[in-house]
């Protein structure tokens, strides 16, 4: 039975959604300062307008929705899902004002793609955009990777007891530390240390490649943000093909794989438990599936004779597959080359990699390694039961920070989310086919959007049907938040109309 | 050897066949007076095997920067809708950027080039070189190994003037944001005073 929300429920949801939008406004100060530094005055005005909108909405909502009530479980989930929508609608303003977007829907597509660390984009003439706007593109994907709620938790939620539900609602459920605000800060600490190392390494590589110091630093920072957040945005339309550098690719691979690891794993290593990298079910699962898929794609491309040299073949395959599996979306081939050079098997291997994705509670999307690991263990356990004596007690364990005994509840939970992802992938594929795209292209692009990867085979473009753009926005949002909070938001909306008083 | 005298109908047939053959796609791409093909980047990406190893001519705006590697350099040439005028200058939206990476001897670039970015429309240059669908020398990248470069249209600085309408909106919205902030603070203070 659905209960109609009371006034207090609306107030608490409005109050915390307002706080998150204020956080987005503060985030826009960084691109504003960037534009001021480079004298991009038209872009400066764009950001003043956008920041003012965020502040007007955020403080206005807070002023109207004053309450001392703390967040309940469902409030937190509704805040998480609705704040992503509001943040997308308002965060799209700088994109739209820049004149590089075909419509406001296109601008929202790019911003949702950024927050959800997907990396698909509809921005036109990317190679001529302002530094400030490029900073905003990469910053919002970096912020989205941490979780925009995590940002708000860090700076704006002063110890709200119910804050944990908002954090969970954003698709993260690991408590690195007993307090959720401390956990959010720990996530920032890990990311900022990686930022210092990763961005510096990429900037040095850029300098060595012949970039001038300012561009080397900016590209280093932006490519780091795209890699760590597993977002896949890059400052030039050529993506990482632009650099033509093995060193640049290797640094990007290290950062994107690190970014795709569970923050709990990072924290375990941070606190001295280095063995966790080898033992964790997610890293083991990732290593196995990546190896298998690289082998399949390498075999197919070797047979097709696309690349004449074995090392060249391995370099291309490993980079695109690692990018797909970590759901980053960086590429060193043209989008259409997936179709014109890689062919069906290469595309299939990449699609499977994107569909699986990387670790839970990371910046990555997709089904996630822990669920694949749990389902694989359950499958093996059932086979062992079949071949063992009737009364034998067969137990299965997996390691994630600690040893965990496999239970039916865990398997059921992993299967539920996995089925939800598979259904979402199928729905996006069906939509693509109904809009007239080839089946292989529709699967590839639909999975890429729903798993928040961002690799494209050419379906995503400013001229694609508006309906498909809207569906991909929905898929990116649903895939990133892992369904639960979006379903609760749906329930909240239904209860407004049909709930009992 | 005697040359057969053509009949009028056979001349007409030959002409018709000639016109049809010119229209039928074989290498259905433009070629210049020297016979070198001048495909677009889209055509190269869509049919890489067809052009692999061919000497082609490619024209586009140089964007980003030149990345030098010893005596050679990487350039990126965009042949998209913004080749001659970009969005910041008021060009209509015409889809994504598209172009090709070009590997060229440093000496062929002759002095300063203007590179396309937010503040510049880059030089439009024409290069001639060999197209590689998957260059074994450069990690399998799709590229053109060029031997010559000619500036077709010099680049220029781009002004991006501030729109007065936007300034008005910025002032109005800033005021609204300030009012919302003050309303929020005021209400919080009143509640604190009243002990709510």
Interface residues (C-beta under 8 A of the other chain):
Chain A: X38 X40 X41 X42 X43 X45 X46 X48 X49 X51 X52 X53 X55 X56 X57 X58 X59 X60 X62 X63 X66 X68 X97 X99 X100 X102 X124 X125 X126 X127 X128 X129 X130 X131 X209 X210 X211 X212 X215 X236 X237 X238 X241 X242 X243 X244 X246 X249 X306 X307 X308 X309 X312 X313 X315 X316 X332 X333 X334 X336 X337 X340 X341 X461 X462 X463
Chain B: X45 X46 X47 X48 X63 X64 X65 X66 X67 X68 X69 X73 X74 X76 X78 X80 X81 X82 X86 X87 X88 X91 X93 X94 X95 X96 X97 X98 X99 X101 X116 X117 X118 X121 X133 X134 X136 X138 X139 X140 X141 X142 X143 X158 X160 X161 X162 X163 X166 X167 X169 X170 X173 X174 X176 X177 X180 X181 X183 X184 X187 X188 X191 X196
